[in-house]
Amino acid sequence: MQRIDRICATPQVAAALVSLEVVVDDDIREASNHRPVVATFSLSGLRRALSHSEPVAA
């Protein structure tokens, strides 16, 4: 069975995405039917995205 694993981000944070990798090897296949998803973001892009974000209502 295949699982669709994902990373969720706002459009502003997604714009800072540099790369995305789904890690697949025999050890992971044996341990779980989920695959780790590794996202790499630009630090300067994240700073821009987060400095313009709206406050979250409590």
N, C-alpha and C positions, 0 to 999 in steps of 0.2 A: 504494500500500500504506500502510495506517495502522499506526503503532507506538503502543503504549500505554506511555507514559513515566510514571514515578512517583517519589515520594519515600518512603522508609521511615523510620519513627520508632517509638520505644517508645510505649506508651499514655500515659506521663507527659509525654513531649515533645509528642506529638500534641495533648494537652490545651491546650498553649500556642499552638497554631496560630491565627493571626488571619485569614489569607487565603491562597488558593492560586490561581495563575494559570498557564495554559498559553499561552505566547507563540506566536502564529501570525501570520506576515506573509509576503509574497511572497519576500523575501530568505531567510528561514529555510526556506521550502518548497523553494527552489532549491538551498540548500546541503546539506540533510539531510532524511531521512525521519523524523527524531526531532524533537520539539518541546521547547524548554526549559521546564522547570517551575520556577516561582518561588514559594517559600513564605515567608511573613512570620510570624514568631513574636513573641509578647510576651516582652520581655526578663525581666520579673519572673516570668512563668510558666516560662520556661526555667531561671531561677535556682532556683525552687522545685523543679522536676523534677530538676535535676541535683544539688541539695544532698541529696536523699533517695534518690539512686541507690545501688545496691549496687556495691561494688568489682568490677572485672572481673578474673577469674582469669587469671594469666599462663600 
